[in-house]
């Protein structure tokens, strides 16, 4: 059976403009889940500006994500330490 391949070049801006609102939200959600984009929250004090996470916030999020990913390798003792730290603030 013959095998066909086709190269299609699509202009990103044209593609985006032709997407519906729900398709755009779906695309943003997918990009966020895969770590390509990060949603920012509008700044209520300054309309038109956004609260950008700080370098420390980014570092903290990475650390927590790594901790989540290695959960199966954490000892019971380490897990108890983590629980104690969290319970102090929750």
Gaussian input, Z-matrix of N, CA and C with variables (Angstrom, degrees):
# hf/3-21g

backbone

0 1
 N
 C     1     B1
 C     2     B2     1     A1
 N     3     B3     2     A2     1     D1
 C     4     B4     3     A3     2     D2
 C     5     B5     4     A4     3     D3
 N     6     B6     5     A5     4     D4
 C     7     B7     6     A6     5     D5
 C     8     B8     7     A7     6     D6
 N     9     B9     8     A8     7     D7
 C    10    B10     9     A9     8     D8
 C    11    B11    10    A10     9     D9
 N    12    B12    11    A11    10    D10
 C    13    B13    12    A12    11    D11
 C    14    B14    13    A13    12    D12
 N    15    B15    14    A14    13    D13
 C    16    B16    15    A15    14    D14
 C    17    B17    16    A16    15    D15
 N    18    B18    17    A17    16    D16
 C    19    B19    18    A18    17    D17
 C    20    B20    19    A19    18    D18
 N    21    B21    20    A20    19    D19
 C    22    B22    21    A21    20    D20
 C    23    B23    22    A22    21    D21
 N    24    B24    23    A23    22    D22
 C    25    B25    24    A24    23    D23
 C    26    B26    25    A25    24    D24
 N    27    B27    26    A26    25    D25
 C    28    B28    27    A27    26    D26
 C    29    B29    28    A28    27    D27
 N    30    B30    29    A29    28    D28
 C    31    B31    30    A30    29    D29
 C    32    B32    31    A31    30    D30
 N    33    B33    32    A32    31    D31
 C    34    B34    33    A33    32    D32
 C    35    B35    34    A34    33    D33
 N    36    B36    35    A35    34    D34
 C    37    B37    36    A36    35    D35
 C    38    B38    37    A37    36    D36
 N    39    B39    38    A38    37    D37
 C    40    B40    39    A39    38    D38
 C    41    B41    40    A40    39    D39
 N    42    B42    41    A41    40    D40
 C    43    B43    42    A42    41    D41
 C    44    B44    43    A43    42    D42
 N    45    B45    44    A44    43    D43
 C    46    B46    45    A45    44    D44
 C    47    B47    46    A46    45    D45
 N    48    B48    47    A47    46    D46
 C    49    B49    48    A48    47    D47
 C    50    B50    49    A49    48    D48
 N    51    B51    50    A50    49    D49
 C    52    B52    51    A51    50    D50
 C    53    B53    52    A52    51    D51
 N    54    B54    53    A53    52    D52
 C    55    B55    54    A54    53    D53
 C    56    B56    55    A55    54    D54
 N    57    B57    56    A56    55    D55
 C    58    B58    57    A57    56    D56
 C    59    B59    58    A58    57    D57
 N    60    B60    59    A59    58    D58
 C    61    B61    60    A60    59    D59
 C    62    B62    61    A61    60    D60
 N    63    B63    62    A62    61    D61
 C    64    B64    63    A63    62    D62
 C    65    B65    64    A64    63    D63
 N    66    B66    65    A65    64    D64
 C    67    B67    66    A66    65    D65
 C    68    B68    67    A67    66    D66
 N    69    B69    68    A68    67    D67
 C    70    B70    69    A69    68    D68
 C    71    B71    70    A70    69    D69
 N    72    B72    71    A71    70    D70
 C    73    B73    72    A72    71    D71
 C    74    B74    73    A73    72    D72
 N    75    B75    74    A74    73    D73
 C    76    B76    75    A75    74    D74
 C    77    B77    76    A76    75    D75
 N    78    B78    77    A77    76    D76
 C    79    B79    78    A78    77    D77
 C    80    B80    79    A79    78    D78
 N    81    B81    80    A80    79    D79
 C    82    B82    81    A81    80    D80
 C    83    B83    82    A82    81    D81
 N    84    B84    83    A83    82    D82
 C    85    B85    84    A84    83    D83
 C    86    B86    85    A85    84    D84
 N    87    B87    86    A86    85    D85
 C    88    B88    87    A87    86    D86
 C    89    B89    88    A88    87    D87
 N    90    B90    89    A89    88    D88
 C    91    B91    90    A90    89    D89
 C    92    B92    91    A91    90    D90
 N    93    B93    92    A92    91    D91
 C    94    B94    93    A93    92    D92
 C    95    B95    94    A94    93    D93
 N    96    B96    95    A95    94    D94
 C    97    B97    96    A96    95    D95
 C    98    B98    97    A97    96    D96
 N    99    B99    98    A98    97    D97
 C   100   B100    99    A99    98    D98
 C   101   B101   100   A100    99    D99
 N   102   B102   101   A101   100   D100
 C   103   B103   102   A102   101   D101
 C   104   B104   103   A103   102   D102
 N   105   B105   104   A104   103   D103
 C   106   B106   105   A105   104   D104
 C   107   B107   106   A106   105   D105
 N   108   B108   107   A107   106   D106
 C   109   B109   108   A108   107   D107
 C   110   B110   109   A109   108   D108
 N   111   B111   110   A110   109   D109
 C   112   B112   111   A111   110   D110
 C   113   B113   112   A112   111   D111
 N   114   B114   113   A113   112   D112
 C   115   B115   114   A114   113   D113
 C   116   B116   115   A115   114   D114
 N   117   B117   116   A116   115   D115
 C   118   B118   117   A117   116   D116
 C   119   B119   118   A118   117   D117
 N   120   B120   119   A119   118   D118
 C   121   B121   120   A120   119   D119
 C   122   B122   121   A121   120   D120
 N   123   B123   122   A122   121   D121
 C   124   B124   123   A123   122   D122
 C   125   B125   124   A124   123   D123
 N   126   B126   125   A125   124   D124
 C   127   B127   126   A126   125   D125
 C   128   B128   127   A127   126   D126
 N   129   B129   128   A128   127   D127
 C   130   B130   129   A129   128   D128
 C   131   B131   130   A130   129   D129
 N   132   B132   131   A131   130   D130
 C   133   B133   132   A132   131   D131
 C   134   B134   133   A133   132   D132
 N   135   B135   134   A134   133   D133
 C   136   B136   135   A135   134   D134
 C   137   B137   136   A136   135   D135
 N   138   B138   137   A137   136   D136
 C   139   B139   138   A138   137   D137
 C   140   B140   139   A139   138   D138
 N   141   B141   140   A140   139   D139
 C   142   B142   141   A141   140   D140
 C   143   B143   142   A142   141   D141
 N   144   B144   143   A143   142   D142
 C   145   B145   144   A144   143   D143
 C   146   B146   145   A145   144   D144
 N   147   B147   146   A146   145   D145
 C   148   B148   147   A147   146   D146
 C   149   B149   148   A148   147   D147
 N   150   B150   149   A149   148   D148
 C   151   B151   150   A150   149   D149
 C   152   B152   151   A151   150   D150
 N   153   B153   152   A152   151   D151
 C   154   B154   153   A153   152   D152
 C   155   B155   154   A154   153   D153
 N   156   B156   155   A155   154   D154
 C   157   B157   156   A156   155   D155
 C   158   B158   157   A157   156   D156
 N   159   B159   158   A158   157   D157
 C   160   B160   159   A159   158   D158
 C   161   B161   160   A160   159   D159
 N   162   B162   161   A161   160   D160
 C   163   B163   162   A162   161   D161
 C   164   B164   163   A163   162   D162
 N   165   B165   164   A164   163   D163
 C   166   B166   165   A165   164   D164
 C   167   B167   166   A166   165   D165
 N   168   B168   167   A167   166   D166
 C   169   B169   168   A168   167   D167
 C   170   B170   169   A169   168   D168
 N   171   B171   170   A170   169   D169
 C   172   B172   171   A171   170   D170
 C   173   B173   172   A172   171   D171
 N   174   B174   173   A173   172   D172
 C   175   B175   174   A174   173   D173
 C   176   B176   175   A175   174   D174
 N   177   B177   176   A176   175   D175
 C   178   B178   177   A177   176   D176
 C   179   B179   178   A178   177   D177
 N   180   B180   179   A179   178   D178
 C   181   B181   180   A180   179   D179
 C   182   B182   181   A181   180   D180
 N   183   B183   182   A182   181   D181
 C   184   B184   183   A183   182   D182
 C   185   B185   184   A184   183   D183
 N   186   B186   185   A185   184   D184
 C   187   B187   186   A186   185   D185
 C   188   B188   187   A187   186   D186
 N   189   B189   188   A188   187   D187
 C   190   B190   189   A189   188   D188
 C   191   B191   190   A190   189   D189
 N   192   B192   191   A191   190   D190
 C   193   B193   192   A192   191   D191
 C   194   B194   193   A193   192   D192
 N   195   B195   194   A194   193   D193
 C   196   B196   195   A195   194   D194
 C   197   B197   196   A196   195   D195
 N   198   B198   197   A197   196   D196
 C   199   B199   198   A198   197   D197
 C   200   B200   199   A199   198   D198
 N   201   B201   200   A200   199   D199
 C   202   B202   201   A201   200   D200
 C   203   B203   202   A202   201   D201
 N   204   B204   203   A203   202   D202
 C   205   B205   204   A204   203   D203
 C   206   B206   205   A205   204   D204
 N   207   B207   206   A206   205   D205
 C   208   B208   207   A207   206   D206
 C   209   B209   208   A208   207   D207
 N   210   B210   209   A209   208   D208
 C   211   B211   210   A210   209   D209
 C   212   B212   211   A211   210   D210
 N   213   B213   212   A212   211   D211
 C   214   B214   213   A213   212   D212
 C   215   B215   214   A214   213   D213
 N   216   B216   215   A215   214   D214
 C   217   B217   216   A216   215   D215
 C   218   B218   217   A217   216   D216
 N   219   B219   218   A218   217   D217
 C   220   B220   219   A219   218   D218
 C   221   B221   220   A220   219   D219
 N   222   B222   221   A221   220   D220
 C   223   B223   222   A222   221   D221
 C   224   B224   223   A223   222   D222
 N   225   B225   224   A224   223   D223
 C   226   B226   225   A225   224   D224
 C   227   B227   226   A226   225   D225
 N   228   B228   227   A227   226   D226
 C   229   B229   228   A228   227   D227
 C   230   B230   229   A229   228   D228
 N   231   B231   230   A230   229   D229
 C   232   B232   231   A231   230   D230
 C   233   B233   232   A232   231   D231
 N   234   B234   233   A233   232   D232
 C   235   B235   234   A234   233   D233
 C   236   B236   235   A235   234   D234
 N   237   B237   236   A236   235   D235
 C   238   B238   237   A237   236   D236
 C   239   B239   238   A238   237   D237
 N   240   B240   239   A239   238   D238
 C   241   B241   240   A240   239   D239
 C   242   B242   241   A241   240   D240
 N   243   B243   242   A242   241   D241
 C   244   B244   243   A243   242   D242
 C   245   B245   244   A244   243   D243
 N   246   B246   245   A245   244   D244
 C   247   B247   246   A246   245   D245
 C   248   B248   247   A247   246   D246
 N   249   B249   248   A248   247   D247
 C   250   B250   249   A249   248   D248
 C   251   B251   250   A250   249   D249
 N   252   B252   251   A251   250   D250
 C   253   B253   252   A252   251   D251
 C   254   B254   253   A253   252   D252
 N   255   B255   254   A254   253   D253
 C   256   B256   255   A255   254   D254
 C   257   B257   256   A256   255   D255
 N   258   B258   257   A257   256   D256
 C   259   B259   258   A258   257   D257
 C   260   B260   259   A259   258   D258
 N   261   B261   260   A260   259   D259
 C   262   B262   261   A261   260   D260
 C   263   B263   262   A262   261   D261
 N   264   B264   263   A263   262   D262
 C   265   B265   264   A264   263   D263
 C   266   B266   265   A265   264   D264
 N   267   B267   266   A266   265   D265
 C   268   B268   267   A267   266   D266
 C   269   B269   268   A268   267   D267

   B1=1.4496
   B2=1.5322
   B3=1.3289
   B4=1.4630
   B5=1.5261
   B6=1.3068
   B7=1.4651
   B8=1.5251
   B9=1.3227
   B10=1.4521
   B11=1.5215
   B12=1.3009
   B13=1.4605
   B14=1.5200
   B15=1.3004
   B16=1.4664
   B17=1.5191
   B18=1.3002
   B19=1.4577
   B20=1.5193
   B21=1.3164
   B22=1.4609
   B23=1.5147
   B24=1.2993
   B25=1.4528
   B26=1.5286
   B27=1.3305
   B28=1.4623
   B29=1.5172
   B30=1.3125
   B31=1.4573
   B32=1.5288
   B33=1.3138
   B34=1.4603
   B35=1.5282
   B36=1.3177
   B37=1.4686
   B38=1.5228
   B39=1.3181
   B40=1.4619
   B41=1.5287
   B42=1.3436
   B43=1.4596
   B44=1.5277
   B45=1.3400
   B46=1.4628
   B47=1.5235
   B48=1.3205
   B49=1.4610
   B50=1.5250
   B51=1.3229
   B52=1.4587
   B53=1.5280
   B54=1.3155
   B55=1.4677
   B56=1.5236
   B57=1.3232
   B58=1.4620
   B59=1.5252
   B60=1.3111
   B61=1.4692
   B62=1.5371
   B63=1.3215
   B64=1.4689
   B65=1.5349
   B66=1.3382
   B67=1.4611
   B68=1.5245
   B69=1.3323
   B70=1.4656
   B71=1.5176
   B72=1.3329
   B73=1.4718
   B74=1.5218
   B75=1.3243
   B76=1.4588
   B77=1.5322
   B78=1.3208
   B79=1.4688
   B80=1.5267
   B81=1.3357
   B82=1.4672
   B83=1.5210
   B84=1.3396
   B85=1.4632
   B86=1.5198
   B87=1.3372
   B88=1.4606
   B89=1.5296
   B90=1.3331
   B91=1.4632
   B92=1.5250
   B93=1.3344
   B94=1.4680
   B95=1.5322
   B96=1.3245
   B97=1.4635
   B98=1.5242
   B99=1.3253
   B100=1.4591
   B101=1.5274
   B102=1.3394
   B103=1.4516
   B104=1.5199
   B105=1.3311
   B106=1.4595
   B107=1.5142
   B108=1.3273
   B109=1.4671
   B110=1.5194
   B111=1.3038
   B112=1.4546
   B113=1.5178
   B114=1.3247
   B115=1.4608
   B116=1.5213
   B117=1.3056
   B118=1.4546
   B119=1.5150
   B120=1.3148
   B121=1.4579
   B122=1.5188
   B123=1.3578
   B124=1.4712
   B125=1.5244
   B126=1.3071
   B127=1.4607
   B128=1.5234
   B129=1.3331
   B130=1.4566
   B131=1.5216
   B132=1.3283
   B133=1.4675
   B134=1.5205
   B135=1.3151
   B136=1.4635
   B137=1.5248
   B138=1.3442
   B139=1.4673
   B140=1.5279
   B141=1.3101
   B142=1.4588
   B143=1.5186
   B144=1.3395
   B145=1.4701
   B146=1.5158
   B147=1.3064
   B148=1.4531
   B149=1.5177
   B150=1.3327
   B151=1.4599
   B152=1.5236
   B153=1.3061
   B154=1.4510
   B155=1.5263
   B156=1.3253
   B157=1.4602
   B158=1.5244
   B159=1.3091
   B160=1.4578
   B161=1.5251
   B162=1.3152
   B163=1.4608
   B164=1.5260
   B165=1.3195
   B166=1.4685
   B167=1.5220
   B168=1.3564
   B169=1.4646
   B170=1.5253
   B171=1.3381
   B172=1.4648
   B173=1.5254
   B174=1.3300
   B175=1.4603
   B176=1.5318
   B177=1.3281
   B178=1.4663
   B179=1.5313
   B180=1.3284
   B181=1.4580
   B182=1.5252
   B183=1.3262
   B184=1.4608
   B185=1.5223
   B186=1.3157
   B187=1.4602
   B188=1.5332
   B189=1.3286
   B190=1.4643
   B191=1.5307
   B192=1.3244
   B193=1.4723
   B194=1.5258
   B195=1.3380
   B196=1.4627
   B197=1.5150
   B198=1.3144
   B199=1.4578
   B200=1.5258
   B201=1.3222
   B202=1.4668
   B203=1.5311
   B204=1.3262
   B205=1.4602
   B206=1.5270
   B207=1.3321
   B208=1.4605
   B209=1.5281
   B210=1.3094
   B211=1.4542
   B212=1.5236
   B213=1.3188
   B214=1.4656
   B215=1.5315
   B216=1.3242
   B217=1.4680
   B218=1.5304
   B219=1.3282
   B220=1.4655
   B221=1.5249
   B222=1.3387
   B223=1.4639
   B224=1.5231
   B225=1.3241
   B226=1.4675
   B227=1.5248
   B228=1.3249
   B229=1.4635
   B230=1.5301
   B231=1.3290
   B232=1.4701
   B233=1.5221
   B234=1.3160
   B235=1.4647
   B236=1.5295
   B237=1.3089
   B238=1.4664
   B239=1.5277
   B240=1.3188
   B241=1.4638
   B242=1.5287
   B243=1.3203
   B244=1.4693
   B245=1.5172
   B246=1.3285
   B247=1.4752
   B248=1.5207
   B249=1.3445
   B250=1.4674
   B251=1.5237
   B252=1.3077
   B253=1.4811
   B254=1.5172
   B255=1.3238
   B256=1.4744
   B257=1.5076
   B258=1.3420
   B259=1.4779
   B260=1.5382
   B261=1.3206
   B262=1.4757
   B263=1.5172
   B264=1.3428
   B265=1.4473
   B266=1.5217
   B267=1.3072
   B268=1.4691
   B269=1.5080
   A1=108.59
   A2=118.28
   A3=120.24
   A4=111.97
   A5=114.68
   A6=121.45
   A7=108.12
   A8=116.71
   A9=121.96
   A10=110.43
   A11=116.59
   A12=121.46
   A13=108.04
   A14=115.49
   A15=119.99
   A16=108.63
   A17=115.89
   A18=121.53
   A19=107.63
   A20=114.95
   A21=120.20
   A22=107.55
   A23=116.66
   A24=120.89
   A25=108.26
   A26=115.19
   A27=121.11
   A28=108.38
   A29=116.25
   A30=121.55
   A31=108.32
   A32=117.24
   A33=122.08
   A34=111.34
   A35=116.73
   A36=119.50
   A37=111.15
   A38=117.30
   A39=120.58
   A40=110.32
   A41=115.99
   A42=120.83
   A43=110.50
   A44=116.07
   A45=121.56
   A46=111.09
   A47=117.01
   A48=121.32
   A49=111.61
   A50=117.77
   A51=121.21
   A52=113.31
   A53=117.38
   A54=120.82
   A55=110.15
   A56=115.64
   A57=120.07
   A58=108.80
   A59=116.59
   A60=121.18
   A61=110.47
   A62=116.69
   A63=119.71
   A64=110.99
   A65=117.69
   A66=120.65
   A67=110.80
   A68=116.69
   A69=119.98
   A70=110.78
   A71=116.77
   A72=120.01
   A73=111.01
   A74=116.62
   A75=120.58
   A76=110.83
   A77=116.07
   A78=121.06
   A79=110.54
   A80=116.82
   A81=121.05
   A82=110.24
   A83=116.97
   A84=120.48
   A85=111.65
   A86=116.19
   A87=120.40
   A88=110.56
   A89=117.05
   A90=120.61
   A91=111.31
   A92=116.02
   A93=120.08
   A94=110.46
   A95=116.96
   A96=120.96
   A97=111.77
   A98=116.61
   A99=120.54
   A100=112.43
   A101=117.36
   A102=120.99
   A103=115.08
   A104=118.38
   A105=121.20
   A106=112.55
   A107=117.10
   A108=121.25
   A109=109.44
   A110=115.27
   A111=121.27
   A112=107.49
   A113=115.77
   A114=119.82
   A115=108.93
   A116=115.71
   A117=120.65
   A118=108.22
   A119=115.76
   A120=121.89
   A121=108.95
   A122=117.71
   A123=118.71
   A124=111.00
   A125=115.86
   A126=122.71
   A127=108.43
   A128=117.58
   A129=122.18
   A130=113.45
   A131=117.09
   A132=120.87
   A133=111.57
   A134=116.59
   A135=121.37
   A136=109.44
   A137=118.05
   A138=119.72
   A139=110.88
   A140=115.59
   A141=120.47
   A142=113.32
   A143=117.46
   A144=121.16
   A145=108.40
   A146=115.92
   A147=121.30
   A148=110.54
   A149=114.59
   A150=120.58
   A151=107.98
   A152=116.44
   A153=120.73
   A154=108.49
   A155=117.15
   A156=118.31
   A157=109.79
   A158=115.43
   A159=120.03
   A160=109.95
   A161=115.93
   A162=121.17
   A163=110.13
   A164=116.57
   A165=120.25
   A166=111.04
   A167=117.17
   A168=120.38
   A169=110.64
   A170=116.02
   A171=120.14
   A172=110.88
   A173=115.71
   A174=120.29
   A175=110.87
   A176=116.01
   A177=121.21
   A178=110.08
   A179=116.70
   A180=120.63
   A181=110.98
   A182=117.09
   A183=120.98
   A184=110.49
   A185=116.03
   A186=120.82
   A187=110.61
   A188=116.97
   A189=120.86
   A190=110.24
   A191=117.13
   A192=120.52
   A193=110.26
   A194=117.19
   A195=120.71
   A196=111.45
   A197=116.56
   A198=120.89
   A199=110.48
   A200=115.76
   A201=120.73
   A202=110.54
   A203=116.31
   A204=120.69
   A205=112.84
   A206=118.03
   A207=119.75
   A208=112.66
   A209=117.79
   A210=122.52
   A211=113.52
   A212=118.31
   A213=121.54
   A214=112.75
   A215=117.26
   A216=120.56
   A217=112.69
   A218=117.22
   A219=121.45
   A220=108.45
   A221=115.85
   A222=119.41
   A223=109.91
   A224=116.38
   A225=120.85
   A226=110.60
   A227=116.45
   A228=120.84
   A229=110.86
   A230=116.26
   A231=120.28
   A232=111.15
   A233=116.06
   A234=120.11
   A235=110.95
   A236=116.80
   A237=120.94
   A238=111.37
   A239=116.92
   A240=121.05
   A241=109.93
   A242=116.05
   A243=120.37
   A244=110.47
   A245=117.22
   A246=121.12
   A247=111.04
   A248=117.27
   A249=120.76
   A250=110.91
   A251=116.41
   A252=119.63
   A253=110.08
   A254=117.30
   A255=120.66
   A256=111.19
   A257=117.32
   A258=120.21
   A259=112.31
   A260=117.46
   A261=120.14
   A262=112.27
   A263=117.04
   A264=120.82
   A265=114.82
   A266=116.87
   A267=119.62
   A268=109.77
   D1=133.45
   D2=-178.28
   D3=-66.80
   D4=148.08
   D5=179.20
   D6=-113.45
   D7=121.85
   D8=-178.29
   D9=-112.13
   D10=140.72
   D11=172.24
   D12=-127.56
   D13=149.02
   D14=179.41
   D15=-136.76
   D16=135.37
   D17=174.64
   D18=-101.39
   D19=121.65
   D20=179.55
   D21=-119.30
   D22=125.10
   D23=178.25
   D24=-102.48
   D25=123.27
   D26=-177.69
   D27=-118.87
   D28=130.34
   D29=176.56
   D30=-71.65
   D31=124.40
   D32=-175.82
   D33=-60.08
   D34=-45.44
   D35=-178.86
   D36=-63.70
   D37=-40.94
   D38=178.96
   D39=-64.97
   D40=-42.35
   D41=177.60
   D42=-58.57
   D43=-48.58
   D44=-177.81
   D45=-62.10
   D46=-43.01
   D47=-179.34
   D48=-63.87
   D49=-28.34
   D50=-178.32
   D51=-90.35
   D52=-2.18
   D53=177.13
   D54=-82.30
   D55=145.47
   D56=174.74
   D57=-76.02
   D58=169.39
   D59=179.34
   D60=-59.62
   D61=-43.25
   D62=-179.13
   D63=-67.09
   D64=-36.26
   D65=176.99
   D66=-66.49
   D67=-38.65
   D68=177.28
   D69=-64.61
   D70=-43.45
   D71=177.95
   D72=-62.38
   D73=-40.21
   D74=178.17
   D75=-62.95
   D76=-42.06
   D77=178.76
   D78=-64.06
   D79=-44.92
   D80=179.38
   D81=-61.90
   D82=-44.08
   D83=178.63
   D84=-59.45
   D85=-43.39
   D86=179.69
   D87=-64.00
   D88=-45.13
   D89=179.91
   D90=-63.94
   D91=-36.66
   D92=178.48
   D93=-67.19
   D94=-44.75
   D95=-179.73
   D96=-61.56
   D97=-34.41
   D98=-179.24
   D99=-86.76
   D100=0.39
   D101=174.97
   D102=83.91
   D103=13.31
   D104=-179.62
   D105=-83.61
   D106=-29.15
   D107=179.43
   D108=-134.96
   D109=162.13
   D110=176.93
   D111=-131.88
   D112=128.74
   D113=177.70
   D114=-70.96
   D115=142.28
   D116=175.41
   D117=-118.20
   D118=150.79
   D119=-176.69
   D120=-97.37
   D121=129.58
   D122=177.47
   D123=-57.22
   D124=140.77
   D125=179.01
   D126=-81.59
   D127=113.27
   D128=-177.32
   D129=-64.33
   D130=-25.93
   D131=-178.66
   D132=-79.30
   D133=-32.37
   D134=-176.75
   D135=-127.41
   D136=88.87
   D137=-179.90
   D138=-54.26
   D139=140.73
   D140=-178.52
   D141=91.04
   D142=-12.77
   D143=177.25
   D144=-106.68
   D145=160.09
   D146=-178.87
   D147=-127.49
   D148=145.18
   D149=174.62
   D150=-76.40
   D151=110.35
   D152=177.34
   D153=-90.87
   D154=137.26
   D155=176.71
   D156=-64.85
   D157=143.17
   D158=-180.00
   D159=-77.35
   D160=170.31
   D161=176.90
   D162=-59.33
   D163=-40.03
   D164=179.29
   D165=-67.15
   D166=-37.44
   D167=176.27
   D168=-62.36
   D169=-43.21
   D170=178.88
   D171=-62.49
   D172=-43.00
   D173=179.70
   D174=-63.79
   D175=-42.35
   D176=179.59
   D177=-62.50
   D178=-45.75
   D179=-179.40
   D180=-61.58
   D181=-41.44
   D182=178.20
   D183=-63.21
   D184=-42.93
   D185=-179.57
   D186=-63.30
   D187=-44.27
   D188=-179.55
   D189=-66.99
   D190=-39.95
   D191=177.70
   D192=-62.79
   D193=-41.72
   D194=177.00
   D195=-63.79
   D196=-41.23
   D197=178.06
   D198=-61.10
   D199=-42.24
   D200=177.96
   D201=-61.43
   D202=-43.49
   D203=-177.35
   D204=-66.42
   D205=-30.43
   D206=-177.59
   D207=-100.90
   D208=17.01
   D209=-177.10
   D210=-50.87
   D211=-39.33
   D212=-177.42
   D213=-68.77
   D214=-15.73
   D215=-178.36
   D216=-99.91
   D217=-4.08
   D218=-179.22
   D219=-79.03
   D220=136.43
   D221=178.36
   D222=-73.37
   D223=164.29
   D224=177.94
   D225=-61.11
   D226=-37.69
   D227=178.51
   D228=-63.60
   D229=-44.92
   D230=178.58
   D231=-64.88
   D232=-38.32
   D233=178.18
   D234=-62.99
   D235=-40.41
   D236=177.78
   D237=-64.12
   D238=-39.07
   D239=177.31
   D240=-62.02
   D241=-45.30
   D242=179.03
   D243=-62.12
   D244=-43.95
   D245=178.80
   D246=-60.21
   D247=-41.78
   D248=179.41
   D249=-63.43
   D250=-42.78
   D251=179.27
   D252=-62.11
   D253=-47.16
   D254=-179.14
   D255=-63.94
   D256=-42.44
   D257=-176.94
   D258=-65.02
   D259=-23.05
   D260=177.46
   D261=-67.63
   D262=-24.16
   D263=-174.61
   D264=-114.46
   D265=-3.91
   D266=-178.20
   D267=-110.01

